[in-house]
Every structure is written in C-alpha cells, then in structure tokens.
Amino acid sequence: MSTVFNFTFVPWFRSVAPYIHLHRGKTFVVGMAGEAIAAGKLQHIAQDLALIQSMGVKIVLVHGFRPQVNEQLAAKGHQPQYAGGMRITDSVALDCAQEAAGQLRYEIEAAFSQGLPNTPMAGSTVRVISGNFITARPVGIVDGIDFKHSGLVRKVDALGIRQTLDMGAMVLLSPFGFSITGEAFNLSMEEVATRVAIELQADKLIFLSEIPGIRIRPTEPAAEDNPIDTEMPLDLAEKLLASLPAPLQPTDTGFYLQHCVKACKAGVDRTHILPFATDGSLLLEVYVHDGIGTMVIDEKLEELREATVDDVGGILQLIEPFENDGTLVKRDRTEIERDAGLYSVIEHDGVIFGCAALYPYPEARTAEMAALTVSPQSQSQGDGERILKRIEQRARAQGLSSIFVLTTRTMHWFLKRGFQAVDIDWLPEARKRKYNINRKSQVLVKQL
C-alpha cells in the first residue's frame, strides 16, 4: 500500500512544486461569501488558507454576511430590503449587520487558531489581524430610494494592509467601513474585496461563491464534463457582461463577474470565481494546472493574441529550427500567410516567442492544433500552456467538443495536460486522407 502511495504522491508533489515557487511572495485577496460559512465550510477553507499562507502567499480575507444578517433580521421579525441588488440598511439592519460581523469575526479567528494534531492546522501559527482599514461613504439616495446606512468604499488604507501582511499576518476584513465622522456603513463583500485588490495591485482576486464558475455561452446546455469555462479572456468577459441583465442575486451570472472585470481592468493580473461547495477548491485552483473555477485574465499582460499577416515572418523564424530537426512538419510561407488568422501568438517586445494554429473540422466537432511552438529562450515559463489554453478557448467558442494533435516527440507534454492517445482511425476523414504514414505521428485528443 505504501509503495502505491509513493508512486502517486511523488509525481503529484513534483507537479505542484512549480506553482508553489510561482506564488511565493504574491498577494491574494479572497472574498468569502457568508453562504460558505452558513454551509459549514469555514473549517476547511481556513485550513486551506493557512496552508497557502505557509507556502509564502500573503492573504487578505474579506468575509460576507448576507445570510447571517438576514437570519438576525428574521429573528427580530424584520424583512430584508433590497433595491438593484443592494441592501437597504435601516437602523435595525445596521444593528443586525454589526452583530453578525462580530460573531463571524470571532468564528473565523477561532478557525485559524486551532492547532489540533492530525489536521492541516497542526503546528501552524496564523496571526489574524483586523482593523479600520476601510473608509466609507454613504450610498445616499439613488433613483428616489434612500439606502440609509448602506455605503460604498471611499478609501483603502493600502499602506496599513501591506505593513500588516509584511509582518506575516493574515488580514481579515468585514464588509464594514467608517466615515470620517465615525459613522458606520454596511458595505458589500464583493466591493470591499475588489477595491482592496485594486489598491494593493494584488496578484489574484478570488471569490469563494455559490456558483461553480462562468460559461461564455450560459444559454446553451453545458456538457456534463465541462459545465464552466476555466479561463475567460477579459474582452470576452466584458462582452458577456454587456449581454446580461443587471445582476441582482449572487447566483446571477454577472454578479461576481462584474467585479472580476473591474479588477482586471484596474490592473489585477487574474481574478477567479470558485465554488465553495467543492472541498479544496482554493487548492485546486491555485496549485493544479486546469483549476476548478473560472479565471478572468487580461491577455494584454501575456501579450497573447490572434496572429495577422504581419506576424508571418516571426512565425516562420520561430518554427524553422523545429522544422529542420523534424519536430514539426514543414510549412511554406504561402500556407502560413493563407492561414495567419488561424494562429495564436505570444509576442514580447515585437518578437514572436510562441505560436499555434487551430484547423477546425466542424463536421466532426473537432479541430487540429498544429505548429505549437515555444522559443527555447522562454521555455519552462508557461508560454506553451498559455497558448494551449487560448487554442482551447477558441475551439470552445466555435462550438467544438475536442481538439487533437499529431506529434512524434512531445507526446508526454500533451498527456500531462489532459490529452489521450487514440488510433489513427479516430481522425476526421478529411484529416485522415492527409496523414503521413512515414512520420508515424501519434494522435492525441483532448475533450473540451
């Protein structure tokens, strides 16, 4: 039994190590919906956050308290009031919010203080520090509706938060802020987390939410094995958001997405929407290649884009050495010029460092990914994976259910990324007729 465990644990740990190195010293802002605590998920979330922090990540945790406030209101015979998706906080609701926030902070601090043997918290020391880091202002009267004690973030004490993080502590923020006159305002967890991530220029903004993630085409039926899009370019996220009605409920597609888009546009590298219902979703998203939720990314940061005819010279220069040594099938300039629009490229300072092409076979609901190439100067930096993700996204956008590659030398790279070997007969008829029997290429398929 121990031998089997060793054979599974060692490759797994080695596969996780690059992500541990990548995230060390980075800053994550985590927005945890109050529903996660109500569902009894706090203990496991605290353990996972403590584990992530132990690997060198600086964490700001912002908790919500929507169901807890509503529970307090119900106990007092008071109905919650909303307008446009925002709570109208009268004096009774403000009292309930203050009570709920105090109770939740106590529960969260207690969860991070446990050091029970045989648990992930054993031997850990997690200092949790809260404070008046948020200055607020009233929402006021909007379209004739007085939001009373509901507020918006006026200012974030980014310096104070950074100093606290640099001391090795985790920062805990409640969705509360105080005005310069000392008046308390009820804020939304989502706005606080977004503003804090922007002001800190955090590396990640992560929402632990009620939904599993986002689909680019939410009106179409989802495949059983692919209910969400694990990566969504910012431009597509903006288009999707513009096509949706104004979100009112946390389960509405645009509810968390609007905050992810806002943060990305303001300089936060990556924003994530994860399901708190899945045990370990934080660990799966941060330390596993494909993740589990939806990540919104501004691809301008990666300089990843579709190719144009102007890129043909750079593509030829990139792939020529690999054609010469037989890794790639030789393509002439005319063919690449004709197919330029099928290529995706990574460009750094005007130089093409990576590329791949997507040749669709719509009648078979599949496409060939060809000429996947990364410059030797930037290999082992994740460019190949970023191009693969982009090709997968383009294939999904065309309504395809799989992509395939033909390879003679890089089979293991694709197998590690979810491809499976199939027989040549699997190929679409049009591609099968062009198969070069002399190269003896392996056919690998990935379901999308």
CORDAPE-V695322 format. One line per field, one symbol per residue. ss: DSSP state (H for helix, E for strand, C for the rest). phi: phi as a letter, one per 30 degrees, with the letter a starting at -180 (. if undefined). burial: 1 if it has 24 or more other ideal C-beta (glycine too) atoms within 12 Angstrom, else 0. Layout:
ss->???
phi->???
burial->???
This chain:
ss->CHHHHHHHHHHHHHHHHHHHHHHCCCEEEEEECHHHHHCCCHHHHHHHHHHHHHCCCEEEEEECCHHHHHHHHHHCCCCCCEECCEECECHHHHHHHHHHHHHHHHHHHHHHHCCCCCCCCCCCCCCEECCCCEEEEECCEECCEECECEEEEEEECHHHHHHHHHCCCEEEEECEEECCCCCEEECCHHHHHHHHHHHHCCCEEEEEECCCCCCCCCCCCCECCECCCCEEEHHHHHHHHHHCCCCCCCCCHHHHHHHHHHHHHCCCCEEEEEECCCCCHHHHHHHCCCCCCEEEECCCCCCEEECCHHHHHHHHHHHHHHHHCCCCCCCCHHHHHHCHHHEEEEEECCEEEEEEEEEEEHHHCEEEEEEEEECHHHCCCCHHHHHHHHHHHHHHHCCCCEEEEEECCCHHHHHCCCCEEECHHHCCHHHHCCCCCCCCCEEEEEEC
phi->.dddddddddddddddeeddddcdidccccccdedddddiceedddddddddddcjccbcccccaedddddddddcicddbbbiicddcdddddddddddddddddddddddcdbdeibdddicbcdcbclddcccbddicbhicddhcdbbdcacdddddddddddjccccbcdbbbddciddbdccedddddddddddhddbcbcdbdcdlbcdcdddddddcbdbcdbbeedddddddddcdedcceddedddeddddedddcjdebbbbbdddddiddddddccedibccccbddddchcaddbeddeeddedddeedddcidcddbdddddddceddccbcbbhicdcaaacbcdbddchbaccbhdbbeedbdicjdddddeeddddddddcidcabbbcbcbcedddddcjdbdbdedddeeddddcdcdddhddcbbbdc
burial->0000000000000000001001100111111111111100111111111111111011111111111111011000000110001111100111011111101110111011010000011001010111001111011000000011111111111101100110001111111111000001111111111111111101111111111111111100000001011111111110011001001001001111111111111001111111111101111111101111111111100111111000110111011001000011101000010011011111100001111111111000011111111110010000111111111111111101111111100100010011100001001100100010000011111101
